[in-house]
Amino acid sequence: MSNDLILIVDDETSVTEVVSLYLQRDGFKTVAVHDGPSALESAAHEQPALVVLDLMLPGLNGLETMRRLRAAGPIPIILLTARSQEADRILGLELGADDYIVKPFSPQELVARVRAVLRRAGPPVAEPADERPVAYAGLDIDPLSRTVMVAGRQRELTAKEFDLLLFMARHPRQVFTRAQLLEHVWGFNEYVDPSTVTVHIRRLREKIESDPAQPQLLQTVWGVGYKFEPPA
């Protein structure tokens, strides 16, 4: 994987040209394509550090392209969306997009978001204390192997889902706002959408709660945020 190559996928040539220009000015290399199949082929061949992906693509749409990119490997993805595509933006986050930006957008803001996502996607610097496992009745979290066991069965989590669960489990019963979770888990950045936390909490509940509709571990504190309630 090239650590400075950005793949830009948009069917509007004017968009790919402007985005490429600003990213190149900031020191990145770029490859631009204009449809989903070309994006998949280019990603497999070029192994970019990040993909900027438009949702409105001809033929293979952006969401399906993202699904296939995700299936091929853990590559950071920033979605480009129109204001009318709120449902698709939320679905994109649920499917694992790292961020999104709404058209029309500032090219400088897009460059800043690219850098922010790449920083968050980098390997965390762990202190020795961070290697200690966290264990509750029926829930075991091992930072060394980055595995989570629920009632003896391993659950597959994304990197950020694991980081979020580990952080909250290490601070039981403490209430965190979405902004605080962004700061501690993602690394606070003004460009991170707070709804990212909501989406990750929802996905975690689906994976570790016996009844996601009535969560016992990851509880909502209305008007404030979320807390981890240890199992009885």
C-alpha positions in Angstrom: 0.0 0.0 0.0 1.3 3.4 -1.0 1.1 5.7 2.1 0.7 8.8 -0.1 -1.5 7.6 -3.0 -5.2 8.7 -3.0 -7.7 7.1 -5.3 -10.4 9.5 -6.4 -13.7 8.0 -7.8 -16.2 10.4 -9.3 -18.0 10.4 -12.7 -17.5 14.2 -13.0 -14.1 14.9 -14.5 -14.2 18.5 -13.1 -14.4 17.1 -9.6 -11.6 14.6 -10.0 -9.4 17.3 -11.6 -9.9 19.8 -8.8 -9.5 17.2 -6.0 -6.4 15.8 -7.6 -4.9 19.3 -7.9 -5.4 20.2 -4.3 -4.2 16.8 -3.0 -1.1 17.0 -5.2 -0.4 20.5 -3.9 -0.5 19.0 -0.4 2.1 16.3 -1.3 -0.1 13.4 -2.2 -0.1 11.3 -5.4 -3.4 10.7 -7.0 -5.2 8.3 -9.4 -8.6 9.3 -10.7 -11.3 7.0 -12.2 -14.9 7.5 -13.1 -16.9 4.4 -12.3 -17.1 1.5 -9.8 -15.5 -1.3 -11.8 -12.5 1.0 -12.6 -12.2 1.8 -8.9 -12.1 -1.8 -7.9 -9.5 -2.6 -10.5 -7.4 0.5 -9.6 -7.6 -0.2 -5.9 -6.4 -3.8 -6.4 -3.5 -2.7 -8.6 -2.4 0.5 -7.0 -3.2 -0.3 -3.3 -3.9 3.3 -2.4 -3.7 4.7 1.2 -7.3 6.0 0.9 -10.2 6.2 -1.5 -12.4 9.3 -2.1 -15.6 7.8 -3.4 -18.7 9.5 -4.9 -22.0 7.8 -4.0 -23.6 8.7 -7.3 -21.7 6.5 -9.8 -23.1 5.1 -13.1 -23.7 1.3 -13.2 -22.1 0.1 -10.0 -23.1 2.7 -7.4 -20.9 4.0 -4.7 -22.3 1.9 -1.8 -21.8 -1.3 -3.7 -18.4 -0.2 -4.8 -17.6 0.5 -1.1 -18.9 -3.0 -0.1 -16.5 -4.6 -2.5 -13.6 -2.4 -1.6 -14.2 -3.3 2.1 -14.4 -7.0 1.3 -11.0 -6.8 -0.4 -9.2 -5.2 2.6 -9.3 -2.5 5.3 -8.9 0.6 3.2 -10.0 4.0 4.5 -12.9 5.5 2.5 -14.3 9.1 2.4 -17.7 9.4 0.7 -18.7 12.3 -1.5 -22.5 12.8 -1.2 -25.2 15.2 -2.2 -27.3 17.0 0.5 -30.3 14.9 -0.5 -28.5 11.6 0.2 -28.7 11.7 4.0 -30.0 8.1 4.2 -27.2 6.9 2.0 -24.7 8.8 4.1 -25.9 7.0 7.3 -25.9 3.7 5.4 -22.4 4.4 4.2 -21.2 5.0 7.8 -22.9 1.8 8.9 -21.1 -0.1 6.1 -17.8 1.2 7.4 -17.0 4.5 5.7 -14.5 6.5 7.7 -16.0 9.9 6.8 -18.1 11.8 4.3 -18.2 15.2 2.8 -21.3 16.9 1.3 -21.2 18.5 -2.2 -20.5 21.2 -3.0 -17.4 21.2 -0.7 -14.2 23.1 -0.1 -11.2 21.3 -1.6 -9.1 22.5 1.3 -11.6 20.9 3.7 -11.4 17.6 1.7 -7.6 17.6 2.0 -7.9 18.2 5.7 -10.3 15.3 6.1 -8.0 13.0 4.1 -5.2 13.8 6.4 -7.4 13.4 9.5 -8.7 10.0 8.3 -5.1 8.8 7.5 -4.0 9.8 11.0 -6.8 7.9 12.6 -6.2 4.9 10.4 -2.6 4.7 11.5 -1.3 2.2 14.1 -2.0 3.3 17.6 0.8 3.8 20.0 0.0 1.5 22.9 1.5 1.9 26.4 2.2 -1.3 28.4 -0.9 -0.8 30.5 -3.0 -0.8 27.4 -2.1 -4.5 26.8 -4.0 -5.7 29.9 -7.1 -7.7 29.0 -10.6 -6.5 30.2 -12.9 -9.2 31.5 -16.4 -9.2 32.8 -19.0 -11.9 33.2 -19.5 -13.3 29.7 -17.4 -10.6 28.0 -13.6 -10.8 27.4 -11.6 -8.2 25.5 -8.0 -8.9 24.7 -6.0 -5.9 23.4 -3.0 -8.0 22.3 -4.9 -10.2 20.0 -7.7 -7.6 19.5 -10.3 -10.2 20.0 -13.7 -10.0 21.8 -15.5 -13.0 23.2 -19.1 -12.9 24.2 -20.4 -15.9 26.1 -17.4 -17.9 24.9 -18.0 -17.0 21.2 -15.7 -14.6 19.3 -17.3 -11.6 17.7 -15.8 -9.9 14.6 -15.3 -6.2 15.2 -13.8 -3.5 13.0 -10.8 -1.7 14.3 -12.7 1.3 15.5 -15.5 -0.8 17.0 -12.9 -2.6 19.0 -11.2 0.6 20.1 -14.5 2.1 21.2 -15.6 -1.0 23.1 -12.2 -1.3 24.9 -12.2 2.4 25.9 -15.7 2.3 27.3 -15.2 -1.1 29.0 -12.1 0.3 30.8 -14.3 3.2 32.1 -17.4 1.3 33.4 -20.4 3.4 34.4 -18.7 6.6 33.3 -20.9 8.7 30.9 -19.2 10.1 27.8 -20.6 12.6 25.3 -20.1 11.9 21.6 -17.5 14.7 21.5 -15.6 13.0 24.4 -15.7 9.6 22.6 -14.4 11.2 19.4 -11.6 12.8 21.3 -10.5 9.6 23.2 -11.2 7.0 20.5 -10.8 8.8 17.2 -8.5 11.6 18.2 -10.5 14.8 18.3 -10.8 16.6 15.0 -13.2 19.3 14.0 -13.9 17.4 10.8 -15.2 14.3 12.4 -19.0 13.9 12.2 -20.5 13.1 15.7 -22.9 10.7 14.0 -19.9 8.4 13.5 -20.1 7.6 17.2 -23.9 6.8 17.0 -23.3 4.5 14.1 -20.5 2.6 15.8 -22.5 2.2 19.0 -25.4 0.8 17.0 -23.1 -1.7 15.2 -21.5 -2.7 18.5 -24.8 -3.4 20.1 -25.8 -5.6 17.2 -22.6 -7.6 17.7 -22.3 -7.9 21.5 -25.8 -7.4 23.0 -28.2 -10.3 23.5 -31.0 -7.8 22.5 -29.7 -4.8 20.6 -33.1 -3.1 20.9 -32.8 -3.1 24.7 -29.0 -2.8 25.3 -27.6 -3.8 28.6 -23.9 -3.1 28.1 -23.8 0.0 25.9 -26.5 2.2 27.4 -27.8 5.5 26.2 -27.9 8.3 28.8 -30.5 10.5 27.2 -29.5 14.1 26.5 -25.8 13.3 27.5 -24.2 10.4 25.7 -23.3 6.7 26.4 -21.9 4.6 29.1 -20.7 1.0 29.6 -22.7 -0.9 32.2 -20.8 -4.1 33.3 -22.8 -7.3 33.1 -24.2 -8.5 36.4 
